[in-house]
């Protein structure tokens, strides 16, 4: 049997098979890239490139107290993934210099930015740690204790960071002016441009946040009260094994 696609054409089982294989393969590549981001963030590789500029594998290894061969393999993988850039591809493996492009540093290093996404990689690592216990929970209906997930996230946590940044944008938007275009009023103390929400949080056409965008994201989730030592709205401890 076939199903109708968005354009009205029929989608055959063979097309669905191909699409699913492509989806799974792409997800596997995405997971590997997230794990490489986790390595770079935890070992200070991104920070060293941001502060010291372009570096060769031996230079990066020396700056971060890591193994030279492992540093080179990480740098090359990051370049293939499009996260880092190579200054001279014709240079030898030991002389090839890699740099962190402007803009990528904000995504990977600036914790007060709405674009800061490095903790997502850390969160994925956290989720995979207790998988055997998660499988057992699916059979028994039980839960997985939070300590089993470890603590790979920064102390403030990715959700709290995003909430703070989004509140800055939302509060600025209420005052009018540039903030109505998704920019927070004022400038950073280091004179950076006004904080601007990522496109996925903005409603550019309407000139304000969409219902499900930044304004909605600023609303604390009921389960966030667990961070203050409380319980969820049902009155018991959190037991969903897939949400650390």
Secondary structure, 3 states (H helix, E strand, C coil): CCEECCCCCEECHHHHHHHHHHHHHHHHHHHHHHHHHHHHHHCCHHHHHHHHCCECHHHHHHHHCCCHHHHHHHHHHHHHCCCEEECCCCCCCCCCCEEECCCHHHHHHCCCCCCCCHHHHHHHHHHHHCHHHHHHHHHHCCCCCHHHHCCCCCCCCHHHHHHHHHHHHHHHHCCCHHHHHCECCCCCCCCCCCCECCHHHCECCCCECCCCCHHHHCCCCHHHHHHHCCCCCCCCCCCCCCCC
